[in-house]
Amino acid sequence: MNFGKYLRIASTAAIATALIGGPALAAEITLKLGTVANPKVSLGQAIVEVLIPKVKEYSGGRMEVVPHWSGSICGEQKCGEQAMQGLVDIATSSTANFGNFAATYAITDLPFIFKDDENANKLALGWFGKALHAQALKETPFRVFGVFSVGGFRALGNSIRPVKEPKDLKGIKIRVTKSPVEFTLIKAWGGVPIPYDWTQLYQGLQTGVVNGQYVQQPWQDLAKLHEVAKHYTIMGGAWGANVVYMHEKRFQKLPEWAQEALQKAMDDTIPAAIALDGKWTAKGAANIKKNVKTYYKPNAEEQAKWNAGAVQAWKGAKGTYDAKMAERALKEQGLTDLLAKLKAAKAL
């Protein structure tokens, strides 16, 4: 997949939009988009640079997308609820919060199901993602246009000491979300999982209520967490998956030309979001690296120990994901060691 192509599309679309002059014609259809993202993050960039201009282009100006940023009209769960009420047309969400409607995308949150960004993106755009979107139409009232990361893989930052392998994490209080998988994973690694509000995390690290966090690097950079957590471990694991979706009834109520225009625009937007996320993630990681005391990537032996710790999280989540689908994904990526451990633990 040539993600550079989509970066060029994004840049061209942005320039074209800026150069359009003259009075704008009123669109026949306005689609309200609710998101917690903003134009500074990769998803927000993709919305601004690709989705908005492409919807206008493919509809011949007859349809427009109007974004409402930073949770200004709804948080992730509320946006889904408002989509069901017809108050929002398009919404974005982490796959974890999409779980409020169904466990369809829980499989994307499993630690180490993806070997790296390249494999994750390939699966998300290929059979894996398509199967999940078809499943979502059956399990929820939503049409999901794509699944992609916003920030890449999570990394572990802490304020106590350098951490090379799971035993080094013992006793360190790590902030977690309400995700049972994340809670179990941190506990299996030897840390002390503490559910804690993201917006209060900087202060929590300052006061010692928590000692660290397991979050995607660009988000940590955006929140300047590296100012108070000076030790980083880049072991990967959980992928920061997100979805963009629409209520199926709302989609079907659109005239055929509008359905086609929106789908084409989304087909351009998802790969562009992936390409933009790669750049945003790299920028965030580079900034963290130059501002912390330790920035450590485990060697093969140490990485195997982090991977092994994921088994308990998989086992705890059993029943929320399609085991055959997970096995196929692991096999295709050559993750045979993890697959063997999961089978031995009866997690698959």
C-alpha positions as CSV (number, residue, x, y, z in Angstrom):
1,M,0.0,0.0,0.0
2,N,1.5,3.3,-1.1
3,F,0.5,5.6,1.7
4,G,2.6,8.4,0.2
5,K,0.0,8.6,-2.6
6,Y,-2.6,9.5,0.0
7,L,-0.5,12.2,1.6
8,R,-0.2,13.7,-1.9
9,I,-4.0,13.5,-2.2
10,A,-4.4,15.2,1.2
11,S,-2.0,18.0,0.2
12,T,-3.6,18.6,-3.2
13,A,-7.1,18.6,-1.7
14,A,-6.1,21.2,0.9
15,I,-4.5,23.4,-1.7
16,A,-7.4,23.1,-4.0
17,T,-9.8,24.0,-1.3
18,A,-7.7,27.1,-0.4
19,L,-7.7,28.3,-4.0
20,I,-11.4,28.0,-4.6
21,G,-12.8,31.5,-5.0
22,G,-16.1,33.2,-5.5
23,P,-19.3,32.8,-3.6
24,A,-20.0,29.3,-2.3
25,L,-23.2,27.6,-3.3
26,A,-25.4,26.3,-0.5
27,A,-25.2,22.5,-0.3
28,E,-28.4,20.5,-0.6
29,I,-27.2,18.1,2.1
30,T,-25.2,18.9,5.2
31,L,-23.7,16.1,7.2
32,K,-22.9,16.9,10.9
33,L,-19.7,15.1,12.1
34,G,-19.1,14.7,15.8
35,T,-15.6,13.8,17.0
36,V,-13.3,14.2,20.0
37,A,-10.4,14.7,17.5
38,N,-9.1,18.1,16.4
39,P,-7.2,19.3,13.4
40,K,-3.9,18.8,15.2
41,V,-4.1,15.0,15.3
42,S,-3.9,12.7,12.3
43,L,-7.7,11.9,12.2
44,G,-8.5,15.6,12.3
45,Q,-6.1,16.3,9.5
46,A,-7.6,13.6,7.4
47,I,-11.1,15.0,7.9
48,V,-9.9,18.5,7.0
49,E,-7.6,17.7,4.1
50,V,-9.5,14.8,2.5
51,L,-13.0,14.0,3.7
52,I,-14.4,17.5,3.6
53,P,-13.0,18.5,0.1
54,K,-13.6,15.1,-1.4
55,V,-17.3,15.0,-0.3
56,K,-17.7,18.4,-1.9
57,E,-15.8,17.3,-5.1
58,Y,-17.6,13.9,-5.6
59,S,-21.0,15.4,-4.9
60,G,-20.4,18.4,-7.2
61,G,-20.9,20.7,-4.3
62,R,-24.3,19.3,-3.5
63,M,-23.2,17.8,-0.2
64,E,-20.9,19.0,2.6
65,V,-19.5,17.7,5.9
66,V,-19.4,20.0,8.9
67,P,-17.1,18.8,11.7
68,H,-17.7,19.6,15.4
69,W,-14.3,19.1,17.1
70,S,-12.9,18.1,20.5
71,G,-16.1,16.6,21.8
72,S,-17.9,20.0,21.5
73,I,-21.2,18.4,20.9
74,C,-20.6,14.9,22.1
75,G,-18.1,12.5,23.5
76,E,-17.4,9.2,21.8
77,Q,-20.3,7.2,23.3
78,K,-22.7,10.1,23.2
79,C,-21.9,10.7,19.5
80,G,-23.0,7.1,18.8
81,E,-26.2,7.7,20.8
82,Q,-26.9,10.9,19.0
83,A,-26.3,9.2,15.6
84,M,-29.1,6.7,16.6
85,Q,-31.3,9.7,17.4
86,G,-30.5,11.5,14.1
87,L,-28.7,14.4,15.8
88,V,-25.3,13.5,14.4
89,D,-24.7,12.1,10.9
90,I,-21.1,10.8,11.1
91,A,-19.1,10.0,14.2
92,T,-15.7,8.8,15.2
93,S,-14.7,6.7,18.1
94,S,-11.9,4.5,19.6
95,T,-12.8,0.9,19.2
96,A,-12.9,0.6,23.0
97,N,-15.7,3.1,23.2
98,F,-17.5,1.7,20.2
99,G,-17.7,-1.4,22.4
100,N,-20.6,0.4,24.2
101,F,-22.7,-0.7,21.2
102,A,-21.2,-4.1,20.5
103,A,-17.9,-6.0,20.9
104,T,-17.4,-6.1,17.2
105,Y,-14.0,-4.4,17.2
106,A,-12.7,-5.8,20.5
107,I,-10.4,-8.0,18.6
108,T,-8.4,-4.9,17.4
109,D,-7.7,-4.1,21.1
110,L,-6.0,-7.4,21.9
111,P,-2.3,-6.9,22.7
112,F,0.1,-8.0,20.1
113,I,-2.5,-9.2,17.6
114,F,-0.6,-6.9,15.2
115,K,3.1,-7.4,14.7
116,D,3.8,-3.8,13.6
117,D,2.2,-0.8,11.9
118,E,2.7,-2.2,8.4
119,N,0.9,-5.4,9.3
120,A,-1.9,-3.6,11.2
121,N,-2.6,-1.3,8.3
122,K,-2.6,-4.1,5.8
123,L,-5.1,-6.1,7.8
124,A,-7.2,-3.1,8.6
125,L,-7.6,-2.2,4.9
126,G,-7.9,-5.9,3.8
127,W,-10.0,-8.9,4.6
128,F,-9.7,-8.4,8.4
129,G,-11.2,-4.9,8.4
130,K,-13.8,-5.8,5.8
131,A,-15.0,-8.7,7.8
132,L,-15.3,-6.5,10.9
133,H,-17.3,-3.9,9.0
134,A,-19.7,-6.5,7.7
135,Q,-20.0,-7.9,11.2
136,A,-20.7,-4.4,12.6
137,L,-23.7,-4.0,10.2
138,K,-25.2,-7.2,11.8
139,E,-24.4,-6.4,15.4
140,T,-25.0,-2.7,15.5
141,P,-27.1,-0.1,13.7
142,F,-24.0,1.4,12.2
143,R,-22.2,1.4,8.9
144,V,-18.4,1.6,9.7
145,F,-16.3,3.1,6.9
146,G,-12.9,2.1,8.2
147,V,-10.7,1.1,11.2
148,F,-7.3,2.7,11.6
149,S,-5.0,3.9,14.3
150,V,-4.7,7.4,15.8
151,G,-1.3,7.4,17.3
152,G,0.0,3.9,16.5
153,F,0.9,1.5,19.3
154,R,0.8,2.3,23.0
155,A,4.1,2.9,24.8
156,L,4.8,2.8,28.5
157,G,6.0,5.9,30.3
158,N,6.7,6.1,34.0
159,S,8.2,8.5,36.6
160,I,9.9,5.8,38.8
161,R,12.7,4.0,36.9
162,P,13.8,2.5,33.6
163,V,11.8,-0.5,32.6
164,K,13.3,-3.1,30.3
165,E,11.1,-6.2,30.9
166,P,7.9,-6.9,32.9
167,K,9.6,-7.7,36.2
168,D,10.9,-4.1,36.2
169,L,7.3,-2.8,36.3
170,K,6.5,-4.4,39.7
171,G,4.7,-2.0,42.1
172,I,4.6,0.9,39.6
173,K,1.1,2.4,39.5
174,I,0.0,2.7,35.8
175,R,-3.0,4.7,34.7
176,V,-5.5,2.6,32.7
177,T,-8.8,3.2,31.0
178,K,-12.0,1.3,31.8
179,S,-10.9,-1.4,29.4
180,P,-10.8,-4.9,31.1
181,V,-8.1,-6.0,28.6
182,E,-5.8,-3.1,29.5
183,F,-6.4,-3.6,33.2
184,T,-5.5,-7.3,32.9
185,L,-2.5,-6.6,30.7
186,I,-0.9,-4.1,33.1
187,K,-1.5,-6.5,36.0
188,A,-0.1,-9.5,34.2
189,W,3.1,-7.4,33.5
190,G,3.5,-6.7,37.2
191,G,2.2,-3.2,37.3
192,V,-0.6,-1.8,39.5
193,P,-3.4,-0.7,37.2
194,I,-5.2,2.4,38.4
195,P,-8.3,3.6,36.4
196,Y,-7.8,7.4,36.1
197,D,-9.2,10.3,34.0
198,W,-7.1,11.2,31.1
199,T,-7.7,15.0,31.6
200,Q,-6.3,14.7,35.1
201,L,-3.3,12.5,34.3
202,Y,-0.6,15.2,34.2
203,Q,-1.5,16.3,37.7
204,G,-1.8,12.7,38.8
205,L,1.7,12.0,37.7
206,Q,3.0,15.1,39.5
207,T,1.3,14.1,42.8
208,G,2.2,10.4,42.6
209,V,-1.4,9.2,42.5
210,V,-0.2,7.3,39.5
211,N,3.3,6.7,38.3
212,G,2.9,6.1,34.6
213,Q,0.7,5.5,31.6
214,Y,0.3,3.1,28.7
215,V,-0.8,5.4,25.8
216,Q,0.2,6.1,22.2
217,Q,3.3,8.3,21.9
218,P,1.9,11.3,20.0
219,W,-1.0,11.6,22.5
220,Q,1.6,11.6,25.4
221,D,3.6,14.2,23.5
222,L,0.5,16.3,23.0
223,A,-0.3,16.2,26.7
224,K,3.4,16.8,27.6
225,L,3.4,13.8,29.8
226,H,7.2,13.3,29.1
227,E,7.7,16.3,31.4
228,V,6.6,14.3,34.4
229,A,7.3,10.7,33.3
230,K,10.9,10.5,32.2
231,H,11.3,6.8,31.5
232,Y,9.8,5.2,28.3
233,T,9.6,1.6,27.1
234,I,8.6,1.0,23.5
235,M,7.3,-2.6,23.6
236,G,4.2,-2.1,21.5
237,G,1.2,-4.3,22.2
238,A,-2.1,-2.5,22.1
239,W,-2.9,-0.7,18.9
240,G,-4.8,2.6,19.1
241,A,-7.7,1.6,16.9
242,N,-10.5,4.0,15.9
243,V,-13.5,3.9,13.6
244,V,-15.5,6.4,11.6
245,Y,-19.2,5.4,11.1
246,M,-22.7,6.4,10.3
247,H,-26.2,5.1,11.3
248,E,-27.2,2.7,8.5
249,K,-30.7,4.1,8.3
250,R,-29.3,7.6,7.8
251,F,-27.0,6.4,5.1
252,Q,-29.9,4.6,3.3
253,K,-32.0,7.8,3.4
254,L,-29.4,9.6,1.4
255,P,-30.1,9.8,-2.4
256,E,-28.0,7.4,-4.5
257,W,-25.7,10.1,-5.7
258,A,-25.0,11.2,-2.1
259,Q,-24.3,7.6,-1.0
260,E,-21.8,7.1,-3.8
261,A,-20.1,10.5,-3.1
262,L,-19.8,9.8,0.6
263,Q,-18.5,6.3,0.1
264,K,-15.9,7.4,-2.5
265,A,-14.7,10.2,-0.1
266,M,-14.4,7.7,2.8
267,D,-12.5,5.3,0.5
268,D,-9.9,8.1,0.0
269,T,-10.0,9.3,3.6
270,I,-9.2,6.0,5.5
271,P,-5.8,5.4,3.7
272,A,-5.0,9.1,4.0
273,A,-5.7,8.9,7.8
274,I,-3.3,6.0,8.0
275,A,-0.6,7.8,6.1
276,L,-1.0,11.0,8.1
277,D,-1.0,8.9,11.3
278,G,2.4,7.5,10.4
279,K,3.9,11.0,10.2
280,W,2.1,12.2,13.4
281,T,3.2,9.1,15.3
282,A,6.9,9.5,14.2
283,K,6.9,13.2,15.2
284,G,5.5,12.5,18.6
285,A,7.9,9.6,19.3
286,A,10.9,11.8,18.2
287,N,9.9,14.6,20.5
288,I,9.5,12.2,23.5
289,K,12.8,10.6,22.8
290,K,14.7,13.9,23.0
291,N,13.0,15.0,26.2
292,V,13.3,12.0,28.5
293,K,16.0,10.2,30.5
294,T,15.5,6.7,29.1
295,Y,13.8,5.7,25.8
296,Y,14.2,1.9,25.6
297,K,13.2,-0.6,23.0
298,P,13.4,-4.2,24.4
299,N,15.7,-6.8,22.7
300,A,14.3,-10.0,21.3
301,E,14.5,-11.9,24.6
302,E,12.9,-9.1,26.6
303,Q,10.2,-8.5,24.0
304,A,9.2,-12.2,24.2
305,K,8.5,-11.7,27.9
306,W,6.2,-8.7,27.1
307,N,4.4,-10.7,24.5
308,A,3.9,-13.7,26.9
309,G,2.3,-11.3,29.4
310,A,-0.4,-10.6,26.9
311,V,-1.8,-14.2,27.2
312,Q,-3.8,-13.4,30.3
313,A,-5.4,-10.4,28.7
314,W,-6.4,-12.6,25.7
315,K,-7.8,-15.2,28.0
316,G,-9.8,-12.7,30.0
317,A,-11.3,-11.4,26.8
318,K,-12.2,-14.8,25.4
319,G,-15.7,-14.8,24.0
320,T,-15.5,-11.2,22.8
321,Y,-13.6,-11.9,19.7
322,D,-13.7,-14.4,16.8
323,A,-11.0,-17.0,17.6
324,K,-10.7,-18.2,14.0
325,M,-10.3,-14.7,12.7
326,A,-7.6,-14.0,15.3
327,E,-5.8,-17.2,14.5
328,R,-5.7,-16.4,10.8
329,A,-4.4,-12.9,11.5
330,L,-1.6,-14.2,13.7
331,K,-0.6,-16.9,11.2
332,E,-0.5,-14.4,8.3
333,Q,2.0,-12.2,10.3
334,G,4.1,-15.2,11.4
335,L,3.3,-14.7,15.1
336,T,3.4,-18.5,15.6
337,D,5.1,-18.3,19.1
338,L,2.3,-16.1,20.5
339,L,-0.3,-18.3,18.8
340,A,1.1,-21.4,20.4
341,K,1.1,-19.7,23.9
342,L,-2.5,-18.6,23.4
343,K,-3.6,-22.1,22.4
344,A,-1.8,-23.7,25.3
345,A,-3.6,-21.3,27.6
346,K,-6.9,-22.1,25.9
347,A,-7.3,-18.4,25.0
348,L,-8.2,-19.4,21.4
